[in-house]
Amino acid sequence: MRLPGIPAFAALCATPIASEGAVGMKTDPIGRQKFAVQDSRTMGPIANRILVQVDGPDETTEGPRQKAALATMDFAGVANFGN
């Protein structure tokens, strides 16, 4: 089942990631995906329809938590969600 607003929302979220310099964000590639990083939030669209977002400080005494959590995800499996 596809929700009608999700592709439009994901495309809207992908726009800042495509032009991160214009909006003051930096990007980090994790696997084959590109994620926008702003303050303590890392976010990125998967297959232009699913938004993945991690909140919280990345650098902690234990090491980088956000990027480590995202690196363990199966983005190909997420992209096939609902198909």
Residue frames as qw, qx, qy, qz and C-alpha x, y, z in Angstrom:
[[0.000, 0.888, 0.461, 0.000, 0.00, 0.00, 0.00],
 [0.425, 0.199, 0.002, 0.883, 1.37, 3.37, -0.97],
 [0.106, -0.747, -0.435, 0.491, 0.48, 6.52, 0.84],
 [0.452, 0.776, 0.304, 0.317, -0.22, 9.41, -1.55],
 [0.091, -0.988, 0.097, -0.073, 1.69, 12.09, 0.36],
 [0.781, -0.458, 0.280, 0.319, 4.89, 10.14, 1.01],
 [0.697, 0.293, 0.281, 0.591, 6.59, 10.58, -2.43],
 [0.122, 0.866, 0.117, 0.470, 5.91, 14.32, -2.39],
 [0.547, -0.826, 0.128, -0.032, 7.21, 14.59, 1.17],
 [0.829, -0.225, 0.287, 0.424, 10.35, 12.59, 0.36],
 [0.540, 0.552, 0.234, 0.591, 11.00, 14.73, -2.72],
 [0.149, -0.934, -0.020, -0.324, 10.62, 17.84, -0.60],
 [0.700, -0.661, 0.236, 0.133, 13.09, 16.44, 1.92],
 [0.820, 0.098, 0.288, 0.485, 15.52, 15.47, -0.85],
 [0.327, 0.874, 0.116, 0.339, 15.67, 19.03, -2.18],
 [0.284, -0.913, 0.288, -0.056, 17.85, 20.40, 0.65],
 [0.795, -0.311, 0.454, 0.257, 20.13, 17.39, 0.35],
 [0.699, 0.499, 0.316, 0.403, 20.65, 18.05, -3.35],
 [0.265, 0.748, -0.025, 0.608, 21.53, 21.69, -2.70],
 [0.671, -0.557, -0.362, 0.328, 23.04, 21.54, 0.76],
 [0.459, 0.001, -0.038, 0.887, 25.42, 24.42, 0.07],
 [0.104, -0.502, -0.301, -0.804, 22.53, 26.76, -0.60],
 [0.605, -0.656, -0.253, -0.373, 20.89, 26.04, 2.75],
 [0.145, -0.733, 0.530, -0.401, 24.02, 25.72, 4.89],
 [0.921, -0.249, 0.251, -0.160, 24.05, 21.96, 5.39],
 [0.045, 0.557, -0.806, -0.194, 26.91, 19.55, 4.98],
 [0.920, 0.094, -0.154, -0.347, 26.47, 16.05, 3.62],
 [0.332, -0.472, 0.816, -0.025, 28.00, 12.73, 4.56],
 [0.710, 0.190, -0.560, -0.383, 27.93, 9.67, 2.35],
 [0.518, -0.278, 0.748, -0.309, 27.03, 6.50, 4.22],
 [0.636, 0.223, 0.730, 0.113, 27.17, 3.48, 1.98],
 [0.288, 0.293, 0.564, 0.717, 25.71, 4.61, -1.34],
 [0.111, -0.845, -0.513, -0.104, 23.33, 7.09, 0.28],
 [0.259, 0.358, -0.134, 0.887, 23.85, 10.78, 0.87],
 [0.387, -0.692, -0.582, 0.180, 22.71, 12.23, 4.20],
 [0.054, 0.752, -0.038, 0.656, 22.34, 15.87, 5.20],
 [0.573, -0.332, -0.531, 0.528, 23.80, 16.82, 8.57],
 [0.058, -0.659, -0.022, -0.750, 22.53, 19.86, 10.44],
 [0.437, -0.589, 0.388, -0.559, 23.19, 20.45, 14.14],
 [0.352, -0.264, 0.869, -0.226, 22.40, 17.13, 15.84],
 [0.770, 0.356, 0.386, -0.362, 20.21, 15.71, 13.06],
 [0.089, -0.307, 0.794, 0.517, 21.24, 13.44, 10.19],
 [0.646, 0.422, 0.488, -0.409, 18.60, 12.76, 7.54],
 [0.056, 0.347, -0.687, -0.636, 18.28, 11.45, 4.02],
 [0.789, 0.245, 0.066, -0.559, 15.72, 10.06, 1.58],
 [0.376, -0.172, 0.891, 0.188, 15.89, 6.41, 0.56],
 [0.255, 0.337, 0.819, 0.388, 14.55, 5.70, -2.95],
 [0.074, -0.171, -0.163, -0.969, 13.10, 9.26, -2.95],
 [0.550, -0.438, -0.439, -0.560, 10.14, 8.12, -0.85],
 [0.766, -0.513, -0.367, 0.126, 11.32, 7.05, 2.61],
 [0.033, 0.828, -0.312, 0.465, 12.91, 9.54, 4.98],
 [0.811, -0.238, -0.407, 0.346, 15.51, 8.15, 7.38],
 [0.042, -0.817, 0.182, -0.546, 16.44, 10.43, 10.25],
 [0.721, -0.257, -0.482, 0.426, 18.68, 10.09, 13.30],
 [0.161, -0.887, 0.034, -0.431, 18.68, 12.70, 16.08],
 [0.760, -0.627, 0.037, 0.164, 21.25, 13.29, 18.78],
 [0.065, -0.856, 0.474, 0.198, 24.90, 14.17, 19.06],
 [0.880, 0.378, -0.287, -0.004, 27.11, 12.16, 16.74],
 [0.477, 0.441, -0.595, 0.473, 30.40, 12.55, 18.57],
 [0.722, -0.639, 0.022, -0.266, 30.28, 11.03, 22.02],
 [0.320, -0.671, 0.667, -0.059, 32.91, 9.53, 24.27],
 [0.783, 0.018, 0.621, -0.012, 32.01, 6.11, 22.80],
 [0.311, -0.073, 0.661, 0.679, 32.56, 7.36, 19.23],
 [0.315, 0.098, -0.307, -0.893, 30.32, 8.33, 16.30],
 [0.384, 0.196, 0.827, -0.362, 26.84, 6.97, 17.09],
 [0.579, 0.565, 0.154, -0.568, 24.63, 8.37, 14.31],
 [0.457, 0.581, -0.570, -0.358, 26.82, 7.30, 11.43],
 [0.047, -0.223, 0.969, -0.090, 27.43, 3.91, 13.02],
 [0.494, 0.309, 0.674, -0.455, 23.69, 3.33, 13.40],
 [0.599, 0.630, -0.053, -0.491, 23.01, 4.36, 9.80],
 [0.229, 0.546, -0.770, -0.238, 25.90, 2.25, 8.48],
 [0.261, -0.051, 0.950, -0.163, 24.26, -0.90, 9.88],
 [0.602, 0.430, 0.355, -0.572, 21.00, -0.33, 7.95],
 [0.442, 0.159, 0.779, 0.415, 20.10, -2.27, 4.82],
 [0.217, 0.465, -0.024, -0.858, 19.15, 0.63, 2.54],
 [0.265, 0.073, -0.770, -0.575, 18.27, -1.71, -0.35],
 [0.174, -0.368, -0.906, 0.117, 15.80, -3.48, 1.90],
 [0.051, 0.539, 0.393, -0.743, 14.37, -0.16, 3.07],
 [0.201, 0.309, -0.396, -0.841, 14.00, 0.96, -0.55],
 [0.302, -0.104, -0.862, -0.393, 11.91, -2.17, -1.29],
 [0.101, 0.258, 0.740, -0.613, 9.58, -1.54, 1.66],
 [0.457, 0.490, 0.336, -0.662, 5.96, -1.65, 0.51],
 [0.408, 0.442, -0.556, -0.574, 6.71, -3.08, -2.94]]
